[in-house]
Amino acid sequence: MNQRTVHIPAIGCEGCLRAIKSALSGIEGVQSVQADLATKTVTVTWDERTTWEAIRACLVEINYPPQE
């Protein structure tokens, strides 16, 4: 199992959190997505069926690029 927490400056409301959770949850292999509006962070847990690169690409595609 892999886990990563990233800062996403574009998060501004609960709708942003829902959009991120929905998009990432649709990726095969993503086990959990926790998003926090106050800290503008997202923590993703995934297994061997996906990669961080695929998760990051999804975030960029939906206009929530992580700041790394």
C-alpha positions in Angstrom: 0.0 0.0 0.0 1.2 3.5 -0.9 0.2 6.8 0.6 0.9 10.4 -0.2 -0.3 13.7 1.1 0.0 16.8 -1.2 -0.9 20.4 -0.9 -3.4 21.6 -3.6 -3.6 25.4 -3.6 -6.7 25.5 -5.9 -8.9 23.9 -3.2 -11.4 26.6 -2.2 -14.7 25.0 -1.2 -16.5 21.8 -0.3 -17.3 21.4 -4.0 -13.6 21.2 -4.8 -13.2 18.4 -2.2 -16.1 16.5 -3.7 -14.7 16.8 -7.3 -11.3 15.6 -6.2 -12.7 12.7 -4.1 -15.0 11.7 -7.0 -12.3 11.8 -9.7 -9.6 10.0 -7.6 -12.0 7.3 -6.3 -12.7 6.4 -9.9 -9.1 5.3 -10.5 -8.7 1.5 -10.1 -6.4 0.8 -7.2 -7.2 4.0 -5.2 -8.2 2.7 -1.7 -9.0 6.0 0.1 -9.0 9.8 -0.5 -9.1 12.2 2.4 -9.3 15.9 1.6 -9.1 18.8 4.0 -10.4 22.3 3.1 -8.6 24.1 6.0 -5.1 22.9 5.1 -5.9 22.4 1.3 -4.3 19.0 1.4 -5.3 15.6 0.0 -4.1 12.3 1.2 -4.4 9.4 -1.2 -3.9 5.7 -0.4 -3.5 3.3 -3.3 -2.3 -0.2 -4.2 -0.2 -1.8 -7.0 -3.0 -1.3 -9.6 -2.1 2.3 -10.1 0.8 4.8 -9.6 1.3 8.2 -8.1 1.9 9.4 -11.7 -1.6 8.3 -12.7 -3.1 9.9 -9.7 -1.2 13.2 -10.2 -2.2 13.2 -13.9 -5.9 12.9 -12.9 -5.5 15.9 -10.5 -3.9 18.0 -13.2 -6.6 17.0 -15.7 -9.4 18.2 -13.4 -7.5 21.5 -12.7 -6.3 20.7 -9.2 -2.6 20.2 -9.7 -0.7 19.3 -6.5 2.1 21.5 -5.3 5.1 19.2 -4.8 
